[in-house]
Amino acid sequence: MHFDDYQRYDALGLADLVRRGEVHPSELLDTALARADATRSLNAIVMRLDESARQRAQAPFDTSAPFAGVPFLVKDLFQDLKGLPSSGGSRALKAVPAPEDADVVRRWREAGLVIFGKTNTPEFGAKNITEPLAWGPARNPWDPSRTTGGSSGGSAAAVAAGIVPVAGANDGGGSIRIPAAACGLFGLKAGRGRISMGPLMGEALNGAAVQGVVSHSVRDTAAMLDVLQGPEPHAPYHMPAPETPYLQCLQRPPGRLRIGYSTISPIGTPVDPQAIAAVADAAVLLTDLGHHVEPCDTPFNGVQLAEDFLLAWFCAQAFIVDHIQRTYGASQRDFEADTRLMAAVGRRTSALRLLQCEARWHEHNLALSAFHARYDLWLSPTLAAPPPPIGSLTTHPVLTLVSDVAARVGLAGWLSETPQFKQTVLSNLGWTPYTQLANLTGRPAMSVPLYRTPKGLPLGVQFVAGLNGEALLLQLAAQLEQARPWRRAPLPSSD
């Protein structure tokens, strides 16, 4: 199959070709592998599984499966393949095999997907850029000098470059929506408990992190949510299934929605005029579609939410680092300096302080629920600026040295209380101050690729819904996709 034909279809379209006997899964795989070779400099894929994928593509297929024979990539974080390393972007885990498949991987295989690789991610998904020392930076197909965002940056680069039409992703603070916005893709973060994180964990980051995908088409994401949602016997909880499958929900319009929008950074950091323009453009389009759209105040205390998000994240890094050291004998030098600092701060955080932080998560939820009593959706930029150059958001070497010394002599807790440290940490969220709200509150949210800058860079806008709002978000996304099809933009060229 020629790439020009392959890239015209989304994943459901390719599966339909397989179902009708117009193309064989091995042909699709060969095309995907060739495209992966042609775009290798993007560094989207960190592990290739060509031979096992070829065997899978040649095996008999259940053509009734929704994604029968479609090539697919999983993220190298929380999407384990039994017997293969799941590095999580870390040098400490590059040789540690996973004991079993993740629940989402099993479901993807049952849905007929042909997995042929794992995608790049920052160490333990802890950054909004994908530039791990373990694998090197993933590059944005629209401008390889710029970041893909993170932490699902490798998956977003692979989809944006046309290697696959949809790829595995997950989101603990914006990690689906950030790279989707940076790479011109659709990205939905499902609500807490909708998709299992098992079987090796009950939940990640106290339920703030969820599994999902990045895709070109809304219907692919909807069908993927149908595949992934639903209980597992080992899950700590689950959301009830929708009355109508998500893919079928797309056949119904969302109705006239009340949408409040704001563009000011919740943490007081600068917002690029292009990010503001992206929201203004979306507001006009939504109004033209018949929705009630009006400016509103930011529906949460941004600085407090950022501090509560980061403190929980630091404690999670401490848990991860200590677990890997105890279990696999890793040394401190096997982890990146930023990870070591986050873990050191987390290790010095008292249980009382962490519980106080987690209790405030509900306060943020109350604020958002009060907002949703007035509006169906909150609209904001997904990113506060277009994708910046690779390396521009990395920690300054001087700060890295100071933090390393502080961690070694036991002063990380003191360092974390200084105004300079707090300002540095908050400024690191300055590019992505809007996305953490949906994670802490457990609400669904999406980034929609409606806007491009005058330089042609993608810049998505974010919508946050209330409890069980996935179907509403998907219906609106389908309406926006029909009104302004984003696949009209040409795919980035290969190397």
ABEGO torsion letter per residue (X at the ends): XBAAAAAABBAAAAAAAAAAGABBAAAAAAAAAAAAAAAAAAGABABBBAAAAAAAAABBBBAABAABGBBBBBBABGBBBBGBBBAGGBAAAAABBBABBBAAAAAAAAAGBBBAEBBBBBBGGABABBBBAAAEBBBBAABAABBAEOAAAAAAAAAAAGABABBBBBBAAGAAAAAAAAAGBBBBBBBBGABBAOAABABBGGGABBBEBBBABAAAAAAAAAAABEBBAABABBBBBBABBAAAAAABBAEBBBBBBBABBAAGBBBBAAAAAAAAAAAAAAAAAGBBBBBBBBABBAAAAAAAAAAAAAAAAAAAAAAAAAAAGBBAAABBAAAAAAAAAAAABBAAAAAAAAAAAAAAAAAAAAAAAABABBBBBABABBBBBBGAABBBAAAAAAAAAAAAAGAAAAAAABAAAAAAAAAAAAABAAAAAAAAAGBBBBBBBABBBAAGBBBBBBBBBBBGAAAAAAAAAAAAAAABBAAABBBBBBX
